[in-house]
Amino acid sequence: MYVRTVKNNQGKEYLRIVESYRENGKNKQKIIANLGRIDTISRKEVENIVDKLVQIYDIKGYVNLNSVEEA
């Protein structure tokens, strides 16, 4: 899975989570989630999405940049 940005005809950018897979020898992509317009998603909402994905997939070694103190 990866994150993709797409623009519509009016130039507004949207954020999507996309999954790649192969079917009959061809590469295809499936949209997992449309997260909305980039300019309307706050930093806090993005952090919540990332934190939830880390919980769901039980990712080890993930470090939230907000929890790291400056050296």
Backbone as JSON Lines, residues from 0, in Angstrom:
{"i":0,"aa":"M","n":[0.84,-1.18,0.0],"ca":[0.0,0.0,0.0],"c":[0.88,1.23,0.0]}
{"i":1,"aa":"Y","n":[0.35,2.27,-0.57],"ca":[1.06,3.54,-0.6],"c":[0.06,4.68,-0.68]}
{"i":2,"aa":"V","n":[0.57,5.89,-0.51],"ca":[-0.27,7.08,-0.57],"c":[-0.08,7.73,-1.93]}
{"i":3,"aa":"R","n":[-1.17,8.15,-2.54],"ca":[-1.12,8.79,-3.85],"c":[-1.89,10.1,-3.78]}
{"i":4,"aa":"T","n":[-1.38,11.11,-4.48],"ca":[-2.13,12.35,-4.63],"c":[-2.6,12.44,-6.07]}
{"i":5,"aa":"V","n":[-3.81,12.93,-6.25],"ca":[-4.37,13.13,-7.59],"c":[-4.99,14.51,-7.66]}
{"i":6,"aa":"K","n":[-4.96,15.09,-8.86],"ca":[-5.57,16.39,-9.08],"c":[-6.81,16.23,-9.93]}
{"i":7,"aa":"N","n":[-7.84,17.03,-9.62],"ca":[-9.03,17.02,-10.46],"c":[-8.9,18.11,-11.52]}
{"i":8,"aa":"N","n":[-9.93,18.31,-12.32],"ca":[-9.88,19.29,-13.41],"c":[-9.68,20.72,-12.93]}
{"i":9,"aa":"Q","n":[-10.08,20.99,-11.68],"ca":[-9.96,22.34,-11.13],"c":[-8.64,22.55,-10.41]}
{"i":10,"aa":"G","n":[-7.76,21.56,-10.41],"ca":[-6.44,21.68,-9.81],"c":[-6.38,21.38,-8.33]}
{"i":11,"aa":"K","n":[-7.47,20.89,-7.75],"ca":[-7.47,20.56,-6.33],"c":[-6.9,19.16,-6.14]}
{"i":12,"aa":"E","n":[-6.04,19.03,-5.12],"ca":[-5.38,17.75,-4.88],"c":[-6.11,16.94,-3.81]}
{"i":13,"aa":"Y","n":[-6.19,15.64,-4.05],"ca":[-6.84,14.71,-3.14],"c":[-5.85,13.64,-2.72]}
{"i":14,"aa":"L","n":[-6.02,13.12,-1.53],"ca":[-5.14,12.11,-0.96],"c":[-5.85,10.77,-0.93]}
{"i":15,"aa":"R","n":[-5.16,9.72,-1.41],"ca":[-5.73,8.38,-1.45],"c":[-4.73,7.36,-0.92]}
{"i":16,"aa":"I","n":[-5.25,6.29,-0.35],"ca":[-4.44,5.13,-0.01],"c":[-4.73,4.09,-1.08]}
{"i":17,"aa":"V","n":[-3.67,3.59,-1.72],"ca":[-3.8,2.72,-2.89],"c":[-3.02,1.43,-2.65]}
{"i":18,"aa":"E","n":[-3.56,0.33,-3.15],"ca":[-2.9,-0.96,-3.07],"c":[-2.59,-1.45,-4.48]}
{"i":19,"aa":"S","n":[-1.36,-1.94,-4.69],"ca":[-0.97,-2.51,-5.99],"c":[-1.09,-4.02,-5.93]}
{"i":20,"aa":"Y","n":[-1.5,-4.61,-7.06],"ca":[-1.6,-6.06,-7.16],"c":[-1.47,-6.46,-8.62]}
{"i":21,"aa":"R","n":[-1.27,-7.75,-8.84],"ca":[-1.18,-8.28,-10.21],"c":[-2.4,-9.14,-10.49]}
{"i":22,"aa":"E","n":[-2.95,-8.97,-11.7],"ca":[-4.08,-9.78,-12.13],"c":[-3.85,-10.15,-13.59]}
{"i":23,"aa":"N","n":[-3.82,-11.44,-13.85],"ca":[-3.58,-11.95,-15.21],"c":[-2.3,-11.36,-15.81]}
{"i":24,"aa":"G","n":[-1.26,-11.24,-15.0],"ca":[0.03,-10.75,-15.47],"c":[0.11,-9.24,-15.64]}
{"i":25,"aa":"K","n":[-0.92,-8.52,-15.27],"ca":[-0.92,-7.06,-15.4],"c":[-0.91,-6.4,-14.03]}
{"i":26,"aa":"N","n":[-0.18,-5.29,-13.92],"ca":[-0.17,-4.52,-12.69],"c":[-1.44,-3.67,-12.61]}
{"i":27,"aa":"K","n":[-2.09,-3.71,-11.46],"ca":[-3.29,-2.92,-11.25],"c":[-3.22,-2.26,-9.89]}
{"i":28,"aa":"Q","n":[-4.02,-1.22,-9.71],"ca":[-4.11,-0.53,-8.43],"c":[-5.57,-0.49,-7.99]}
{"i":29,"aa":"K","n":[-5.76,-0.62,-6.69],"ca":[-7.09,-0.58,-6.1],"c":[-7.09,0.52,-5.05]}
{"i":30,"aa":"I","n":[-8.06,1.42,-5.13],"ca":[-8.16,2.5,-4.14],"c":[-8.75,1.91,-2.87]}
{"i":31,"aa":"I","n":[-7.99,2.0,-1.78],"ca":[-8.42,1.49,-0.49],"c":[-9.25,2.55,0.24]}
{"i":32,"aa":"A","n":[-8.78,3.81,0.18],"ca":[-9.49,4.88,0.89],"c":[-9.23,6.22,0.23]}
{"i":33,"aa":"N","n":[-10.28,7.01,0.12],"ca":[-10.15,8.41,-0.28],"c":[-10.16,9.23,0.99]}
{"i":34,"aa":"L","n":[-9.07,9.95,1.25],"ca":[-8.95,10.69,2.51],"c":[-9.39,12.13,2.4]}
{"i":35,"aa":"G","n":[-9.67,12.61,1.2],"ca":[-10.19,13.96,1.03],"c":[-9.17,14.91,0.44]}
{"i":36,"aa":"R","n":[-9.57,16.18,0.37],"ca":[-8.7,17.2,-0.2],"c":[-7.54,17.49,0.73]}
{"i":37,"aa":"I","n":[-6.35,17.6,0.15],"ca":[-5.15,17.83,0.93],"c":[-5.23,19.14,1.71]}
{"i":38,"aa":"D","n":[-5.79,20.17,1.11],"ca":[-5.82,21.47,1.78],"c":[-6.83,21.53,2.93]}
{"i":39,"aa":"T","n":[-7.68,20.51,3.08],"ca":[-8.65,20.51,4.17],"c":[-8.28,19.53,5.29]}
{"i":40,"aa":"I","n":[-7.22,18.73,5.08],"ca":[-6.79,17.77,6.09],"c":[-5.74,18.43,6.97]}
{"i":41,"aa":"S","n":[-6.0,18.48,8.27],"ca":[-5.06,19.11,9.19],"c":[-3.92,18.16,9.53]}
{"i":42,"aa":"R","n":[-2.85,18.73,10.05],"ca":[-1.69,17.93,10.47],"c":[-2.11,16.91,11.53]}
{"i":43,"aa":"K","n":[-2.96,17.31,12.45],"ca":[-3.42,16.42,13.52],"c":[-4.19,15.23,12.94]}
{"i":44,"aa":"E","n":[-5.01,15.47,11.93],"ca":[-5.75,14.38,11.29],"c":[-4.81,13.4,10.62]}
{"i":45,"aa":"V","n":[-3.77,13.91,9.97],"ca":[-2.77,13.04,9.32],"c":[-2.06,12.21,10.37]}
{"i":46,"aa":"E","n":[-1.68,12.83,11.49],"ca":[-1.02,12.09,12.56],"c":[-1.93,10.99,13.11]}
{"i":47,"aa":"N","n":[-3.22,11.28,13.25],"ca":[-4.17,10.28,13.73],"c":[-4.29,9.11,12.77]}
{"i":48,"aa":"I","n":[-4.3,9.4,11.47],"ca":[-4.38,8.34,10.45],"c":[-3.15,7.45,10.53]}
{"i":49,"aa":"V","n":[-1.97,8.06,10.61],"ca":[-0.73,7.3,10.69],"c":[-0.69,6.46,11.96]}
{"i":50,"aa":"D","n":[-1.05,7.05,13.09],"ca":[-1.04,6.31,14.35],"c":[-1.99,5.12,14.31]}
{"i":51,"aa":"K","n":[-3.16,5.3,13.72],"ca":[-4.13,4.21,13.62],"c":[-3.63,3.08,12.71]}
{"i":52,"aa":"L","n":[-2.99,3.45,11.59],"ca":[-2.43,2.43,10.7],"c":[-1.32,1.65,11.4]}
{"i":53,"aa":"V","n":[-0.51,2.34,12.2],"ca":[0.55,1.67,12.96],"c":[-0.07,0.68,13.94]}
{"i":54,"aa":"Q","n":[-1.16,1.06,14.6],"ca":[-1.84,0.16,15.53],"c":[-2.44,-1.05,14.81]}
{"i":55,"aa":"I","n":[-3.13,-0.8,13.71],"ca":[-3.81,-1.87,12.98],"c":[-2.81,-2.91,12.48]}
{"i":56,"aa":"Y","n":[-1.7,-2.44,11.92],"ca":[-0.73,-3.35,11.32],"c":[0.38,-3.75,12.29]}
{"i":57,"aa":"D","n":[0.27,-3.31,13.55],"ca":[1.22,-3.68,14.59],"c":[2.66,-3.47,14.11]}
{"i":58,"aa":"I","n":[2.94,-2.28,13.64],"ca":[4.26,-1.96,13.1],"c":[5.23,-1.73,14.26]}
{"i":59,"aa":"K","n":[6.3,-2.49,14.27],"ca":[7.32,-2.39,15.31],"c":[8.35,-1.34,14.9]}
{"i":60,"aa":"G","n":[8.85,-0.61,15.86],"ca":[9.92,0.35,15.6],"c":[9.47,1.68,15.05]}
{"i":61,"aa":"Y","n":[8.16,1.92,14.97],"ca":[7.67,3.2,14.49],"c":[7.87,4.25,15.57]}
{"i":62,"aa":"V","n":[8.44,5.38,15.19],"ca":[8.67,6.47,16.14],"c":[7.89,7.68,15.7]}
{"i":63,"aa":"N","n":[6.98,8.14,16.55],"ca":[6.22,9.35,16.29],"c":[7.14,10.53,16.48]}
{"i":64,"aa":"L","n":[7.3,11.37,15.46],"ca":[8.24,12.48,15.53],"c":[7.88,13.47,16.64]}
{"i":65,"aa":"N","n":[6.62,13.55,17.02],"ca":[6.23,14.46,18.1],"c":[6.72,13.99,19.46]}
{"i":66,"aa":"S","n":[6.99,12.69,19.59],"ca":[7.43,12.16,20.88],"c":[8.96,12.19,21.04]}
{"i":67,"aa":"V","n":[9.68,12.6,20.01],"ca":[11.13,12.65,20.06],"c":[11.56,14.05,20.47]}
{"i":68,"aa":"E","n":[12.39,14.12,21.51],"ca":[12.9,15.41,21.94],"c":[14.07,15.82,21.08]}
{"i":69,"aa":"E","n":[14.25,17.14,20.94],"ca":[15.4,17.61,20.16],"c":[16.69,17.3,20.9]}
{"i":70,"aa":"A","n":[17.68,16.88,20.15],"ca":[18.98,16.52,20.76],"c":[19.74,17.76,21.14]}
